[in-house]
Amino acid sequence: MKKYISIIFVFGFLMIFQNCSSQTQPDAKSVETLINSDDFSFRAERATPTNYDVINVMNSLPNTTSTRILDLSGGNYSIDLRKDKLDVTLPYFGRVFNPSYGNSNQNSYRFTSKDFVVTKSQGRKGKSIVKIKVKDQSTVDEITIEIFKNGKAFTSIRSNDRQPISYDGYITKNEEQKEKP
């Protein structure tokens, strides 16, 4: 009986390691190809607000942990960069200096831009930095995406009317858009 238990234990242990190794990350070459194509999506997994008033309010809620990082894995929050269009759908947690009452879409980052400039540069340790200067939105000044070799990314948004916020996530290839009839 002890022999069977030890065999089952070893088999279970090997299955756990197999599942851990099956989580693949893109290689550096495919990440570089995505960046150079100007056709990729940033998928946000976590948000980090900089306003401590928001963090203190969140920490005072019952049954919450004391953290300043918000998990966004349940939503479809992203920045979709294409050659001719920029779609941004990201939540905002922080202080807005000029709020728009009655229109909740303007209280987060939800917009489509066709007038923007993309500049790319190389950072330290192989990191790529993509800066997007949005010209046709009055609230967003600049979006900075720092992309690491393994596909993970750090995004910060600088606005004219609100405090800065940053997001952690990863980049992927854009999905093909289907034409609506």
Stockholm file with secondary structure:
# STOCKHOLM 1.0

chainA/1-181         MKKYISIIFVFGFLMIFQNCSSQTQPDAKSVETLINSDDFSFRAERATPTNYDVINVMNSLPNTTSTRILDLSGGNYSIDLRKDKLDVTLPYFGRVFNPSYGNSNQNSYRFTSKDFVVTKSQGRKGKSIVKIKVKDQSTVDEITIEIFKNGKAFTSIRSNDRQPISYDGYITKNEEQKEKP
#=GR chainA/1-181 SS CHHHHHHHHHHHHHHHHHHHHTCCCCCHHHHHHHHHHTCEEEEEEEEEECCHHHHHHHHHSTTCCSCSCEECTTSCCEEEECSSCEEEEECCCSCBSSCCTTCGGGGSEEEEESSEEEEEEECGGGCEEEEEEESSCSSEEEEEEEECTTSEEEEEEEESSBCCEEEEEEEEECCCCCCCC
#=GC SS_cons         CHHHHHHHHHHHHHHHHHHHHTCCCCCHHHHHHHHHHTCEEEEEEEEEECCHHHHHHHHHSTTCCSCSCEECTTSCCEEEECSSCEEEEECCCSCBSSCCTTCGGGGSEEEEESSEEEEEEECGGGCEEEEEEESSCSSEEEEEEEECTTSEEEEEEEESSBCCEEEEEEEEECCCCCCCC
//
